[in-house]
């Protein structure tokens, strides 16, 4: 967590808030699609412009006339963020004009006495002052026209926002760069957002008994035992056949992209289902293939009966060859059972993920094991001349051997098992490569 000043983007649905967020933060964290109500959780990114740093926040779209659970929570969350903001970017659609809900929002912003920049979006041609006269009725002194899609006017907007920030007194505290990144992954409605909210002690993610309430990958920094980690909540990953819309397709891509930039993945599984789905197994293997550390979290243990528990245990036995390599924890986000164990386990796995072993120690270990249990391939005895760790996070081992062409899955598994039996490497992937010897290696 940091205390950077906050620049909050607000507005009704589908006016281009996510596109503006992506343009200003120079990321694609926020899913921008021509569909009403895409953003539900708020997104935050630290932005630095000409030596001024601030948290840029993209909020959910405000919808009038709808009083369902999600709409009401968005409204409450946006109001809370506005109250904390140093600058509010009030985004309107220049092609539509002023709507009643925008007049209502303008009155609220005036009442709160916030520093507001009225941002008129979707004006992709050269505009005149006359085009902006209509928006003068909202009563804000600073009005800037932009095209969030094409970037027109965004630089002017950044200049104005930072000018306002410079005039406001606040203390800066150095922002700790996260040492490692942790991602929550799993099917929709498995409890990822609930765990995110508990661990960050902040209502970042919406929680509802509706699959798919998290639509973007959202991140938050957490301080734990003198370390800073970045925790990311992702949209639920569905099978391709069940992905029914463009937004769901983008959600899946966003979640898998988060995996590729992470260090540790917390794969959450609904204990109540009593089995591991094909999708969850594919996700687990995908994580290891990407070289990421993996922890299994079995959620909703508070509503599982003995039969469902027994079914799950039987199911896990089928995949024991893989599951036994992983740390797992049974939790309940509802009762908070074992939640206090999650971050200590993550820290332990991070330390394993960065374990370093000397070349002499590795070489001696493999030679000793091969002397006890020799490996033969096509009547050739396989030998290791040198074993060297060439990388951490993930652990990468390079073996210099006499017949690299004879190494396949069986041989790689043999050396991986040696490492796992001799070192505490649970939940950590191991990458092994082989090379021909140079004269000095023999």
Secondary structure, DSSP 8 states (H G I E B T S, - for coil): -----EEEEE-BTTSSHHHHHHHHHTS--S---SSTT---S-EEEEEEETTEEEEEEE---B-TT--SHHHHHHHHHHHHHHHH-SEEEEEEETTT---HHHHHHHHHHHHHT-EEEEEEE---S---HHHHHGGGGG--SEEEE-BTTTTBTHHHHHHHHHHHHHTS----------SEEEEEEESTTSSHHHHHHHHHTS--S---SSTT---S-EEEEEEETTEEEEEEE------GGG--SHHHHHHHHHHHHHHHT-SEEEEEEEGGG-S--HHHHHHHHHHHHTT-EEEEEEE-GGG--HHHHHHHHHHHHHTHHHHTTSEEEE-BTTTTBTGGGHHHHHHHHHHHHT----HHHHHHHHHHHHHHS-EEETTEEE-EEEEEEEETTTEEEEEEES-GGG--HHHHHHHHHHHHHHS--TT--EEEEEEE--GGG-
